[in-house]
Amino acid sequence: MDGIVLLKDDHKTVEKLFKQFEKAGEGALAEKRKLADQVIEELTTHTWIEEKIFYPAAREASPDSKDHVLESVEEHHVVLWMLSELKGMDPADERFDAKMSVLMENVRHHVEEEEKEWFPEVRKAMGRNRLKELGEEMEAAKATAPRDPLTVPSAEQ
């Protein structure tokens, strides 16, 4: 699978979880906790493979993408800390839904920038074969990626 397609599939998976969370009623605390846990796992794995595999390859193929990568890493930093806070938060906490809402806004902004502005540039710079190699590498890395948001490199910055 092509690396950009894999990342876009991850984006779709997370967006589907966001929509389910938004549709869950006020009293659906167990469902919201389960959805939040799935979001935490998906986004932690996704940011890990982006930072460890995709971003370095993108910077190498397209040196002009340096600023985009640096901005993305900073966006990851914010998201990862929010994920770590959500991980231990009771869904009955009055801030739980608000924190999820802010997380969704941040992630949606990040996804839109990547998919509309950056991915086309990276696709052109890398080519089909390199993207296929990256996709296979990222898919394999998902199995061993950490599940704790604070273990992703950008969380420490």
C-alpha positions, 0 to 999 in steps of 0.5 A: 500500500502507498504510504500516503493512502495508508495515512489517509485511511488512518485519517478516515478511521479517526474521523469515523470515531469522531463522528460516533463520539459526536453522535453519542448522547450525553448519558453514553459515558461508557460508549464515549470512554470506549471511543476515546480509547480507540481515538487515543490508540489510533492517533498514537500509532499514527503519529508514531509512524508519521514521525519515525518513518514518513516525515524523515522520508518526506523531508529527504525527498522534498527539502522544501517541506521542512517547515511543514514537517516542523509545524506538524510535529508541533501540532502532534505535540499538542494532540499527544498531550491532550490524548494523555490527559484524556487517557486518564480522564473520567468521561463523567468529568465536565471537561471530558467532552470539551477536551474531545471537542478541542482534540477533534478541532486540532486533528481536523485542522492538521488532516486538512493541511496534510491532505490538501497542501502537503501530500500532493507535494510529497507524492510528486517528490517521492514517486509511486515506488518509494511511497509503496516502500514507505507504506509497507514499512509503516504498516509493519511498524504499526504492530510495534508502535507504542500505545502511550501517547507520551512515548511518541518523540514529539510529546517530549519537545 
